[in-house]
Amino acid sequence: MKFAEDSSYVYYLDKQDSGWVRRPYTFDKYILEAWVKMVPYEYAGEDIYSPEMDDSHYFLEHYLVDPQNRKIQFLCEIEVEGGRPQNNVKQLKYDHNNWESLIPESVEDIVYHAVIDKYGTSNENNTWKTIDDVIEGLFTARVLKEVIKMGKL
């Protein structure tokens, strides 16, 4: 999904591999993960980018977005020349100290706002659930049924 352009690049958000994820080292906090494709301006011209349209030079950037604190964390950049990226990139590890404040009109600011526009600031209305959430929901429903059967509710 195309979300921005400048004199150098056209920016696309990968909707398939972006979305809500559990914040590392927590049980109940979520952040957004975003993959952004940066295509040199002279090669881009479509609202939705497809690898079949152009196999020239582009960049993929991986970010984490914290909507509650208005912060962003950069994990990696992959430079792709003539085809698809290799799956051997070295990413930075998540580190609570690596969150960055937004600088108005920076690439990170533009990415942050595009991701927030797409996914919102909270995942409570999001239908995505982890397996832990599903199991907890089943357990809660089963316990509630038993309590109702016993006439305690």
DSSP file with accessible surface (Angstrom, degrees, kcal/mol):
  #  RESIDUE AA STRUCTURE BP1 BP2  ACC     N-H-->O    O-->H-N    N-H-->O    O-->H-N    TCO  KAPPA ALPHA  PHI   PSI    X-CA   Y-CA   Z-CA
    1    1 A M              0   0   65      0, 0.0    12,-3.1     0, 0.0     2,-0.2   0.000 360.0 360.0 360.0 121.2    0.0    0.0    0.0
    2    2 A K  E     +A   12   0A  59     45,-2.1    10,-0.2    10,-0.3     3,-0.1  -0.518 360.0 161.5 -71.3 132.7    1.5    3.3   -1.1
    3    3 A F  E     +     0   0A  45      8,-2.6     2,-0.3     1,-0.4     9,-0.2   0.540  56.8   0.8-129.7 -12.8    1.5    5.8    1.7
    4    4 A A  E     -A   11   0A  21      7,-1.2     7,-3.2     2,-0.0    -1,-0.4  -0.990  49.0-167.7-165.7 163.5    4.1    8.5    0.8
    5    5 A E  E     +A   10   0A  84     -2,-0.3     5,-0.2     5,-0.3     2,-0.2  -0.980   5.8 176.8-154.5 153.2    6.5    9.8   -1.7
    6    6 A D        -     0   0   65      3,-2.6    -2,-0.0    -2,-0.3    35,-0.0  -0.727  56.1 -74.4-138.4-167.7    9.3   12.4   -1.9
    7    7 A S  S    S+     0   0  113     -2,-0.2     3,-0.1     1,-0.2    34,-0.1   0.683 129.5  33.5 -70.8 -13.6   11.8   13.5   -4.5
    8    8 A S  S    S+     0   0   66      1,-0.3    33,-2.6    33,-0.1     2,-0.3   0.792 120.6  18.0-107.5 -40.5   13.9   10.3   -3.9
    9    9 A Y  E     - B   0  40A  61     31,-0.3    -3,-2.6    32,-0.1     2,-0.4  -0.932  51.1-139.3-137.3 157.7   11.5    7.4   -3.0
   10   10 A V  E     -AB   5  39A   3     29,-2.6    29,-2.6    -2,-0.3     2,-0.4  -0.967  32.0-142.9-111.7 134.6    8.0    6.1   -3.0
   11   11 A Y  E     -AB   4  38A   9     -7,-3.2    -8,-2.6    -2,-0.4    -7,-1.2  -0.856  17.2-174.4-109.0 132.5    7.1    4.4    0.2
   12   12 A Y  E     -AB   2  37A   6     25,-2.4    25,-2.6    -2,-0.4     2,-0.5  -0.971  17.5-140.9-125.2 138.8    4.9    1.3    0.5
   13   13 A L  E     - B   0  36A   1    -12,-3.1     2,-1.0    -2,-0.4    23,-0.2  -0.858  18.4-133.5 -96.9 127.5    3.6   -0.5    3.6
   14   14 A D        -     0   0   58     21,-2.6     4,-0.5    -2,-0.5    21,-0.4  -0.709  22.3-174.3 -80.6 102.6    3.6   -4.3    3.4
   15   15 A K  S    S+     0   0  103     -2,-1.0     3,-0.3     1,-0.2    -1,-0.2   0.778  77.2  60.0 -72.0 -24.4    0.1   -5.1    4.8
   16   16 A Q  S    S+     0   0  172      1,-0.2    -1,-0.2    -3,-0.1    -2,-0.1   0.891 116.1  28.8 -71.8 -38.7    0.7   -8.8    4.7
   17   17 A D  S    S+     0   0   85     -3,-0.2     2,-0.3    18,-0.1    -1,-0.2   0.251 108.0  82.2-109.6  12.3    3.7   -8.8    7.1
   18   18 A S        +     0   0   13     -4,-0.5     2,-0.3    -3,-0.3    16,-0.2  -0.847  56.7  85.4-113.1 153.4    2.8   -5.8    9.2
   19   19 A G  E    S-C   33   0A  11     14,-2.3    14,-2.8    -2,-0.3     2,-0.2  -0.947  73.2 -19.6 151.9-168.4    0.4   -5.6   12.1
   20   20 A W  E     +C   32   0A   9     -2,-0.3     2,-0.3    12,-0.2    12,-0.2  -0.455  54.6 172.1 -73.5 135.9    0.0   -6.0   15.9
   21   21 A V  E     -C   31   0A  38     10,-2.8    10,-2.5    -2,-0.2     2,-0.2  -0.955  40.9 -93.3-137.2 156.9    2.6   -8.2   17.8
   22   22 A R  E     -C   30   0A  59     -2,-0.3     8,-0.3     8,-0.2     3,-0.1  -0.513  46.4-112.0 -70.0 133.9    3.1   -8.8   21.4
   23   23 A R    >   -     0   0   23      6,-3.0     3,-1.4    -2,-0.2     6,-0.2  -0.514  43.3-100.5 -65.6 129.0    5.7   -6.5   22.9
   24   24 A P  T 3  S+     0   0   43      0, 0.0    -1,-0.1     0, 0.0     3,-0.1  -0.192 103.4  15.9 -54.2 142.7    8.8   -8.5   23.7
   25   25 A Y  T 3  S+     0   0  204      1,-0.2     2,-0.3    -3,-0.1    -2,-0.1   0.660 109.9  94.7  68.3  19.8    9.2   -9.4   27.4
   26   26 A T    <   -     0   0   35     -3,-1.4    -1,-0.2     3,-0.1    -4,-0.0  -0.921  58.6-154.8-132.0 164.5    5.6   -8.6   28.3
   27   27 A F  S    S+     0   0  179     -2,-0.3    -1,-0.1    -3,-0.1    -2,-0.0   0.666  92.4  24.4-107.3 -24.9    2.4  -10.6   28.5
   28   28 A D  S    S+     0   0  122     -5,-0.0     2,-0.4    -6,-0.0    -6,-0.0   0.249  96.9  93.6-131.2  14.7   -0.3   -8.0   27.9
   29   29 A K        -     0   0  114     -6,-0.2    -6,-3.0     2,-0.0     2,-0.3  -0.898  50.2-164.4-114.4 143.2    1.3   -5.2   25.8
   30   30 A Y  E     -C   22   0A  29     -2,-0.4     2,-0.3    -8,-0.3    -8,-0.2  -0.911   8.6-179.9-126.5 150.7    1.2   -4.9   22.1
   31   31 A I  E     -C   21   0A   1    -10,-2.5   -10,-2.8    -2,-0.3     2,-0.4  -0.843  31.9-102.1-134.8 173.5    3.1   -2.8   19.5
   32   32 A L  E     -CD  20  65A   0     33,-2.9    33,-3.2    -2,-0.3     2,-0.4  -0.829  22.2-154.6-103.7 140.0    3.0   -2.6   15.8
   33   33 A E  E     -CD  19  64A  53    -14,-2.8   -14,-2.3    -2,-0.4     2,-0.4  -0.925  17.8-172.9-108.2 137.3    5.5   -4.2   13.4
   34   34 A A  E     - D   0  63A   0     29,-2.7    29,-2.9    -2,-0.4     2,-0.5  -0.997  19.3-161.7-138.7 133.3    5.9   -2.6   10.0
   35   35 A W  E     - D   0  62A  44    -21,-0.4   -21,-2.6    -2,-0.4     2,-0.4  -0.966  18.3-167.5-108.0 127.0    7.8   -3.5    6.8
   36   36 A V  E     -BD  13  61A   1     25,-3.0    25,-3.0    -2,-0.5     2,-0.5  -0.965  10.4-152.6-120.6 129.4    8.3   -0.6    4.5
   37   37 A K  E     -BD  12  60A  30    -25,-2.6   -25,-2.4    -2,-0.4     2,-0.6  -0.890   7.2-161.0-100.5 127.5    9.5   -0.8    0.9
   38   38 A M  E     -BD  11  59A  13     21,-3.2    21,-2.2    -2,-0.5   -27,-0.2  -0.936   9.7-171.9-110.7 110.6   11.3    2.2   -0.4
   39   39 A V  E     -B   10   0A   0    -29,-2.6   -29,-2.6    -2,-0.6    19,-0.2  -0.880  33.1-105.8-105.2 127.6   11.4    2.3   -4.2
   40   40 A P  E >>  -B    9   0A  10      0, 0.0     3,-2.2     0, 0.0     4,-0.9  -0.258  35.0-116.6 -50.8 137.9   13.5    4.9   -6.0
   41   41 A Y  G >4 S+     0   0  106    -33,-2.6     3,-0.8     1,-0.3   -32,-0.1   0.822 110.6  60.1 -51.2 -38.4   11.1    7.5   -7.4
   42   42 A E  G 34 S+     0   0  142    -34,-0.3    -1,-0.3     1,-0.2   -33,-0.1   0.733 109.4  43.4 -68.6 -18.0   12.0    6.8  -11.1
   43   43 A Y  G <4 S+     0   0  109     -3,-2.2     2,-0.3    14,-0.1    -1,-0.2   0.581 100.6  81.0 -98.9 -14.3   10.8    3.1  -10.8
   44   44 A A    <<  +     0   0   19     -4,-0.9     3,-0.1    -3,-0.8     5,-0.0  -0.724  32.4 131.7 -99.2 146.3    7.6    3.7   -8.8
   45   45 A G        +     0   0   60     -2,-0.3     2,-0.3     1,-0.1    -1,-0.1   0.305  49.7  89.4-167.8   2.7    4.3    4.7  -10.2
   46   46 A E        -     0   0  108      1,-0.1    -1,-0.1     4,-0.0     3,-0.1  -0.814  67.3-134.9-113.2 152.5    1.7    2.4   -8.9
   47   47 A D  S    S+     0   0  114     -2,-0.3   -45,-2.1     1,-0.2     2,-0.5   0.820 101.3  40.4 -72.0 -32.2   -0.4    2.6   -5.7
   48   48 A I  S    S-     0   0  118    -47,-0.2     2,-0.3   -36,-0.1    -1,-0.2  -0.978  86.0-142.3-120.0 123.5    0.3   -1.0   -4.9
   49   49 A Y        -     0   0   24     -2,-0.5     3,-0.0    -3,-0.1    -5,-0.0  -0.631  16.4-172.7 -88.7 137.0    3.8   -2.3   -5.5
   50   50 A S    >>  -     0   0   34     -2,-0.3     3,-1.7     1,-0.1     4,-0.8  -0.994  29.0-133.8-127.4 136.8    4.4   -5.8   -6.8
   51   51 A P  T 34 S+     0   0   38      0, 0.0     3,-0.5     0, 0.0    -1,-0.1   0.818 107.4  62.0 -58.9 -27.5    7.8   -7.5   -7.2
   52   52 A E  T 34 S+     0   0  142      1,-0.2     3,-0.2     3,-0.1    -3,-0.0   0.772  95.9  60.9 -69.3 -23.2    6.7   -8.6  -10.7
   53   53 A M  T <4 S+     0   0   88     -3,-1.7     2,-0.3     1,-0.3    -1,-0.2   0.825 121.3   6.2 -72.4 -31.8    6.4   -4.9  -11.8
   54   54 A D     <  -     0   0   24     -4,-0.8    -1,-0.3    -3,-0.5    29,-0.1  -0.939  48.4-178.3-157.7 124.0   10.0   -4.0  -11.1
   55   55 A D        +     0   0  108     -2,-0.3    28,-0.3    -3,-0.2     3,-0.1   0.015  57.6 103.3-113.2  28.5   13.0   -6.1  -10.1
   56   56 A S  S    S-     0   0   21     26,-0.2    26,-0.7     1,-0.2    27,-0.7   0.355  81.0 -35.3 -85.5-136.8   15.5   -3.3   -9.9
   57   57 A H  E     + E   0  81A  38     24,-0.2     2,-0.3    25,-0.1    24,-0.2  -0.705  67.8 138.9 -97.4 128.9   16.9   -1.5   -6.9
   58   58 A Y  E     - E   0  80A   4     22,-2.2    22,-3.2    -2,-0.4     2,-0.4  -0.959  37.7-124.0-155.2 173.2   14.9   -0.9   -3.7
   59   59 A F  E     -DE  38  79A  20    -21,-2.2   -21,-3.2    -2,-0.3     2,-0.4  -0.946   9.1-154.7-123.3 146.2   15.2   -1.0    0.1
   60   60 A L  E     -DE  37  78A  24     18,-2.5    18,-3.2    -2,-0.4     2,-0.4  -0.985  14.1-168.2-116.0 131.3   13.2   -2.8    2.8
   61   61 A E  E     -DE  36  77A  15    -25,-3.0   -25,-3.0    -2,-0.4     2,-0.5  -0.954   8.7-151.3-122.0 141.9   13.1   -1.3    6.3
   62   62 A H  E     +DE  35  76A   7     14,-2.4    13,-3.0    -2,-0.4    14,-1.2  -0.958  22.1 173.3-115.3 126.1   11.8   -3.1    9.4
   63   63 A Y  E     -DE  34  74A   1    -29,-2.9   -29,-2.7    -2,-0.5     2,-0.4  -0.914  27.3-145.4-129.8 156.2   10.3   -1.0   12.2
   64   64 A L  E     -DE  33  73A  12      9,-2.6     9,-2.8    -2,-0.3     2,-0.4  -0.958  21.1-157.7-114.3 140.2    8.5   -1.4   15.5
   65   65 A V  E     -DE  32  72A   0    -33,-3.2   -33,-2.9    -2,-0.4     7,-0.2  -0.981   9.9-162.7-124.1 129.3    5.9    1.3   16.4
   66   66 A D  E  >> - E   0  71A   2      5,-2.7     5,-1.8    -2,-0.4     4,-0.7  -0.869   8.9-179.4-110.8  94.4    4.7    2.1   19.9
   67   67 A P  T  45S+     0   0    9      0, 0.0     3,-0.4     0, 0.0    -1,-0.2   0.851  77.5  59.0 -65.3 -34.7    1.5    4.0   19.5
   68   68 A Q  T  45S+     0   0  106      1,-0.2   -37,-0.0    53,-0.1    53,-0.0   0.849 119.4  28.4 -65.2 -32.8    0.9    4.5   23.3
   69   69 A N  T  45S-     0   0   97     -3,-0.4    -1,-0.2     2,-0.1     3,-0.1   0.333 104.5-122.3-109.1   4.1    4.2    6.3   23.7
   70   70 A R  T  <5 +     0   0  136     -4,-0.7    32,-0.7    -3,-0.4     2,-0.3   0.934  67.0 132.7  52.8  53.8    4.5    7.8   20.2
   71   71 A K  E   < -EF  66 101A  66     -5,-1.8    -5,-2.7    30,-0.2     2,-0.3  -0.895  41.3-156.2-131.3 161.9    7.9    6.1   19.6
   72   72 A I  E     -EF  65 100A   1     28,-2.0    28,-2.9    -2,-0.3     2,-0.4  -0.970   2.3-156.5-138.0 150.2    9.5    4.1   16.8
   73   73 A Q  E     -E   64   0A   0     -9,-2.8    -9,-2.6    -2,-0.3     2,-0.4  -0.992  11.5-144.2-132.5 124.5   12.3    1.6   16.7
   74   74 A F  E     +E   63   0A  60     -2,-0.4   -11,-0.2    24,-0.4     3,-0.1  -0.733  20.6 173.3 -86.9 130.4   14.4    0.8   13.6
   75   75 A L  E     -     0   0A  14    -13,-3.0    17,-2.7    -2,-0.4     2,-0.3   0.768  55.8 -29.9-107.6 -38.2   15.4   -2.9   13.3
   76   76 A C  E     -E   62   0A   7    -14,-1.2   -14,-2.4    15,-0.2     2,-0.4  -0.984  39.0-138.6-171.1 165.3   17.1   -3.2    9.9
   77   77 A E  E     -E   61   0A  92     -2,-0.3     2,-0.5   -16,-0.2   -16,-0.2  -0.998  16.8-162.0-134.0 132.5   17.4   -2.1    6.3
   78   78 A I  E     -E   60   0A  25    -18,-3.2   -18,-2.5    -2,-0.4     2,-0.6  -0.966   8.2-149.8-115.8 126.8   17.8   -4.5    3.4
   79   79 A E  E     -E   59   0A 118     -2,-0.5     2,-0.5   -20,-0.2   -20,-0.2  -0.866  14.8-162.9 -96.1 124.6   19.1   -3.3    0.1
   80   80 A V  E     -E   58   0A   6    -22,-3.2   -22,-2.2    -2,-0.6     2,-0.5  -0.941   7.5-174.0-113.7 126.4   17.8   -5.3   -2.8
   81   81 A E  E     -E   57   0A 140     -2,-0.5   -24,-0.2   -24,-0.2   -25,-0.1  -0.968  66.9 -15.8-123.3 111.7   19.4   -5.2   -6.2
   82   82 A G  S    S-     0   0   51    -26,-0.7     2,-0.3    -2,-0.5   -26,-0.2   0.951 121.9  -1.0  67.9  56.0   17.7   -7.1   -9.1
   83   83 A G  S    S-     0   0   24    -27,-0.7    -1,-0.1   -28,-0.3   -29,-0.0  -0.945 101.4 -18.4 140.0-156.0   15.2   -9.4   -7.6
   84   84 A R        -     0   0  155     -2,-0.3    -3,-0.2     1,-0.1   -29,-0.0  -0.548  68.1 -99.7 -89.3 154.2   13.9  -10.6   -4.2
   85   85 A P        -     0   0   50      0, 0.0     2,-0.2     0, 0.0    -1,-0.1  -0.333  33.3-118.5 -70.7 151.8   15.6  -10.1   -0.9
   86   86 A Q        -     0   0  139      1,-0.1     3,-0.4    -2,-0.0     2,-0.3  -0.602  17.0-127.9 -82.9 153.0   17.6  -12.9    0.7
   87   87 A N  S    S+     0   0  165     -2,-0.2    -1,-0.1     1,-0.2     0, 0.0  -0.178  87.7  91.2 -95.5  42.2   16.4  -14.1    4.1
   88   88 A N        +     0   0  125     -2,-0.3    -1,-0.2     2,-0.1     2,-0.1   0.058  51.1 139.1-124.2  26.7   19.8  -13.7    5.7
   89   89 A V        -     0   0   47     -3,-0.4     2,-0.7     1,-0.1   -11,-0.1  -0.429  51.0-130.5 -76.4 143.6   19.7  -10.2    7.0
   90   90 A K        -     0   0  193     -2,-0.1     2,-0.3     0, 0.0    -1,-0.1  -0.870  29.9-165.5 -93.1 114.4   21.1   -9.4   10.4
   91   91 A Q        -     0   0   80     -2,-0.7   -15,-0.2   -15,-0.1     2,-0.2  -0.701  24.6-106.7 -98.9 153.9   18.5   -7.4   12.4
   92   92 A L        -     0   0   97    -17,-2.7     2,-0.2    -2,-0.3     3,-0.1  -0.485  41.0-114.4 -68.6 145.6   19.0   -5.4   15.5
   93   93 A K        -     0   0  178     -2,-0.2    -1,-0.1     1,-0.1     2,-0.1  -0.561  37.7 -91.5 -78.4 149.6   17.5   -7.1   18.6
   94   94 A Y        +     0   0   35     -2,-0.2     2,-0.4     3,-0.0    -1,-0.1  -0.385  51.1 177.7 -58.6 134.1   14.6   -5.5   20.3
   95   95 A D    >   -     0   0   63      1,-0.1     3,-2.5    -2,-0.1     4,-0.2  -0.958  32.9-143.0-144.3 123.6   15.9   -3.3   23.1
   96   96 A H  G >  S+     0   0  118     -2,-0.4     3,-0.9     1,-0.3    -1,-0.1   0.804 103.6  58.5 -55.1 -28.5   13.7   -1.2   25.3
   97   97 A N  G 3  S+     0   0  135      1,-0.2    -1,-0.3    -3,-0.1    -3,-0.0   0.548  91.0  71.9 -79.5  -7.1   16.4    1.5   25.2
   98   98 A N  G <   +     0   0   64     -3,-2.5   -24,-0.4     2,-0.1    -1,-0.2   0.358  64.2 121.7 -93.2   5.4   16.3    1.8   21.4
   99   99 A W    <   -     0   0   29     -3,-0.9     2,-0.4    -4,-0.2   -26,-0.2  -0.500  49.4-154.1 -67.9 136.5   12.9    3.6   21.1
  100  100 A E  E     -F   72   0A  92    -28,-2.9   -28,-2.0    -2,-0.2     2,-0.1  -0.911  12.3-122.2-114.7 142.1   13.2    6.9   19.4
  101  101 A S  E     -F   71   0A  76     -2,-0.4     2,-0.3   -30,-0.2   -30,-0.2  -0.443  41.0 -98.5 -72.8 154.7   11.1   10.0   19.7
  102  102 A L        -     0   0   28    -32,-0.7    -1,-0.1    -2,-0.1   -31,-0.0  -0.552  27.4-153.4 -79.1 136.3    9.5   11.2   16.5
  103  103 A I    >   -     0   0  117     -2,-0.3     3,-2.1    -3,-0.0     6,-0.4  -0.959  34.4-106.0-107.0 119.2   11.1   14.1   14.6
  104  104 A P  T 3  S+     0   0  103      0, 0.0     3,-0.1     0, 0.0     4,-0.1  -0.159  98.6   5.3 -50.8 134.9    8.5   16.0   12.6
  105  105 A E  T 3  S+     0   0  174      1,-0.2     2,-0.1     2,-0.1    -3,-0.0   0.465  96.6 131.4  71.2   5.1    8.7   15.4    8.8
  106  106 A S  S <> S-     0   0   26     -3,-2.1     4,-2.2     1,-0.1    -1,-0.2  -0.388  74.7-107.6 -76.9 165.9   11.4   12.7    9.1
  107  107 A V  H  > S+     0   0   45      1,-0.2     4,-2.9     2,-0.2     5,-0.2   0.922 122.9  53.3 -58.1 -42.1   11.0    9.3    7.3
  108  108 A E  H  > S+     0   0   56      1,-0.2     4,-2.9     2,-0.2    -1,-0.2   0.886 107.0  51.2 -63.2 -37.8   10.3    7.7   10.7
  109  109 A D  H  > S+     0   0   25     -6,-0.4     4,-2.3     2,-0.2    -1,-0.2   0.923 111.8  47.0 -63.8 -43.2    7.5   10.3   11.4
  110  110 A I  H  X S+     0   0   65     -4,-2.2     4,-2.1     2,-0.2    -2,-0.2   0.925 113.9  47.6 -65.5 -43.6    5.9    9.5    8.1
  111  111 A V  H  X S+     0   0    0     -4,-2.9     4,-2.6     2,-0.2     5,-0.3   0.948 110.5  52.8 -61.6 -48.6    6.2    5.8    8.7
  112  112 A Y  H  X S+     0   0    5     -4,-2.9     4,-2.6     1,-0.2     5,-0.2   0.943 112.0  44.3 -52.6 -51.7    4.8    6.1   12.2
  113  113 A H  H  X S+     0   0   67     -4,-2.3     4,-2.6     1,-0.2    -1,-0.2   0.871 111.9  52.4 -68.7 -34.4    1.7    8.0   11.0
  114  114 A A  H  X S+     0   0   10     -4,-2.1     4,-1.7     2,-0.2    -1,-0.2   0.919 112.0  46.3 -65.2 -42.0    1.1    5.7    8.0
  115  115 A V  H  X S+     0   0    1     -4,-2.6     4,-2.9     2,-0.2     5,-0.3   0.927 113.7  48.2 -66.8 -43.3    1.2    2.6   10.3
  116  116 A I  H  X S+     0   0   21     -4,-2.6     4,-2.7    -5,-0.3    -2,-0.2   0.911 109.6  53.2 -63.8 -41.0   -1.1    4.3   12.9
  117  117 A D  H  < S+     0   0  136     -4,-2.6    -1,-0.2    -5,-0.2    -2,-0.2   0.882 115.7  41.1 -60.7 -36.7   -3.5    5.4   10.1
  118  118 A K  H  < S+     0   0   89     -4,-1.7    -2,-0.2    -5,-0.2    -1,-0.2   0.912 131.8  19.5 -77.7 -45.0   -3.7    1.7    9.0
  119  119 A Y  H  < S-     0   0   40     -4,-2.9     3,-0.3     1,-0.2    -3,-0.2   0.529  97.6-132.7-110.3  -8.6   -3.8   -0.1   12.3
  120  120 A G     <  -     0   0   29     -4,-2.7    -1,-0.2    -5,-0.3    -2,-0.1  -0.187  33.2 -75.4  82.9-176.4   -5.0    2.4   14.9
  121  121 A T  S    S+     0   0   82      1,-0.1     2,-0.3   -54,-0.1    -1,-0.2   0.451 111.3  40.1-102.0  -2.9   -3.5    3.2   18.3
  122  122 A S        -     0   0   43     -3,-0.3     3,-0.4   -55,-0.1    -1,-0.1  -0.999  60.7-148.5-145.5 146.5   -4.9    0.1   20.1
  123  123 A N  S >  S+     0   0   35     -2,-0.3     3,-1.2     1,-0.2     5,-0.1   0.337  72.7 103.1 -95.5  10.4   -5.3   -3.5   19.2
  124  124 A E  T 3  S+     0   0  156      1,-0.3    -1,-0.2     3,-0.0     0, 0.0   0.833  87.8  40.4 -66.2 -28.2   -8.5   -4.0   21.3
  125  125 A N  T 3  S+     0   0  149     -3,-0.4    -1,-0.3     2,-0.0     2,-0.3   0.439  93.8 108.7 -94.1   0.1  -10.8   -3.9   18.2
  126  126 A N    <   -     0   0   51     -3,-1.2    -3,-0.0     1,-0.1    -7,-0.0  -0.567  64.6-146.6 -78.2 137.0   -8.3   -5.9   16.2
  127  127 A T        +     0   0  133     -2,-0.3     2,-0.2     2,-0.0    -1,-0.1   0.620  66.7 109.6 -80.7  -9.5   -9.5   -9.5   15.5
  128  128 A W        +     0   0  104     -5,-0.1     2,-0.3     1,-0.0    -2,-0.1  -0.435  45.9 175.0 -68.5 132.5   -5.9  -10.8   15.6
  129  129 A K        -     0   0  133     -2,-0.2     2,-0.1     4,-0.0    -2,-0.0  -0.994  27.7-124.8-137.2 148.7   -5.3  -12.9   18.7
  130  130 A T     >  -     0   0   22     -2,-0.3     4,-1.9     1,-0.1     3,-0.2  -0.426  35.0-106.6 -81.6 165.8   -2.4  -15.0   19.8
  131  131 A I  H  > S+     0   0  120      1,-0.2     4,-2.7     2,-0.2     5,-0.2   0.883 123.0  58.3 -61.0 -33.9   -2.8  -18.7   20.7
  132  132 A D  H  > S+     0   0   95      1,-0.2     4,-2.6     2,-0.2    -1,-0.2   0.907 104.7  50.0 -61.2 -40.8   -2.6  -17.7   24.4
  133  133 A D  H  > S+     0   0   43     -3,-0.2     4,-2.3     2,-0.2    -1,-0.2   0.906 111.0  48.9 -64.3 -41.2   -5.5  -15.3   23.9
  134  134 A V  H  X S+     0   0   66     -4,-1.9     4,-2.4     2,-0.2    -2,-0.2   0.946 113.0  46.5 -63.8 -48.0   -7.6  -18.1   22.3
  135  135 A I  H  X S+     0   0   97     -4,-2.7     4,-2.6     1,-0.2     5,-0.2   0.930 112.5  50.4 -61.8 -43.6   -6.8  -20.6   25.1
  136  136 A E  H  X S+     0   0  129     -4,-2.6     4,-2.6    -5,-0.2    -1,-0.2   0.917 110.3  50.4 -62.0 -40.7   -7.5  -18.1   27.8
  137  137 A G  H  X S+     0   0   39     -4,-2.3     4,-2.4     2,-0.2    -1,-0.2   0.917 111.3  47.7 -63.8 -42.6  -10.9  -17.3   26.1
  138  138 A L  H  X S+     0   0  109     -4,-2.4     4,-2.4     2,-0.2    -2,-0.2   0.924 113.1  48.5 -63.8 -44.6  -11.8  -20.9   25.9
  139  139 A F  H  X S+     0   0  133     -4,-2.6     4,-2.6     2,-0.2     5,-0.2   0.940 112.0  48.9 -61.1 -45.7  -10.8  -21.5   29.6
  140  140 A T  H  X S+     0   0   76     -4,-2.6     4,-2.5    -5,-0.2    -2,-0.2   0.922 111.8  48.8 -62.2 -43.7  -12.8  -18.5   30.7
  141  141 A A  H  X S+     0   0   51     -4,-2.4     4,-2.3    -5,-0.2    -1,-0.2   0.918 111.9  49.2 -63.6 -41.7  -15.9  -19.5   28.8
  142  142 A R  H  X S+     0   0  166     -4,-2.4     4,-2.0     2,-0.2    -2,-0.2   0.930 112.6  46.9 -64.5 -44.6  -15.7  -23.1   30.2
  143  143 A V  H  X S+     0   0   65     -4,-2.6     4,-2.3     1,-0.2    -2,-0.2   0.929 111.3  51.8 -63.8 -42.5  -15.3  -21.8   33.8
  144  144 A L  H  X S+     0   0   86     -4,-2.5     4,-2.4    -5,-0.2    -1,-0.2   0.912 108.0  51.9 -61.9 -41.5  -18.2  -19.4   33.4
  145  145 A K  H  X S+     0   0  143     -4,-2.3     4,-2.5     1,-0.2    -1,-0.2   0.917 110.3  48.8 -59.7 -44.4  -20.4  -22.2   32.1
  146  146 A E  H  X S+     0   0   90     -4,-2.0     4,-2.0     2,-0.2    -1,-0.2   0.891 110.1  50.6 -64.2 -41.6  -19.6  -24.3   35.1
  147  147 A V  H  <>S+     0   0   47     -4,-2.3     5,-2.1     2,-0.2     6,-0.5   0.920 111.5  48.4 -63.6 -41.5  -20.3  -21.5   37.5
  148  148 A I  H ><5S+     0   0   95     -4,-2.4     3,-1.5     1,-0.2     5,-0.2   0.931 109.9  52.2 -64.7 -43.1  -23.7  -20.8   35.8
  149  149 A K  H 3<5S+     0   0  156     -4,-2.5    -1,-0.2     1,-0.3    -2,-0.2   0.877 106.8  53.2 -59.1 -38.9  -24.6  -24.6   36.0
  150  150 A M  T 3<5S-     0   0  125     -4,-2.0    -1,-0.3    -5,-0.2    -2,-0.2   0.557 114.0-121.4 -75.0  -7.2  -23.8  -24.6   39.7
  151  151 A G  T < 5S+     0   0   61     -3,-1.5    -3,-0.2    -4,-0.4    -2,-0.1   0.723  77.4 124.6  75.5  20.1  -26.2  -21.7   40.1
  152  152 A K      <       0   0  154     -5,-2.1    -4,-0.2     1,-0.1    -5,-0.1   0.493 360.0 360.0 -88.9  -4.1  -23.6  -19.4   41.6
  153  153 A L              0   0  140     -6,-0.5    -2,-0.1    -5,-0.2    -1,-0.1  -0.986 360.0 360.0-135.6 360.0  -24.1  -16.7   39.0
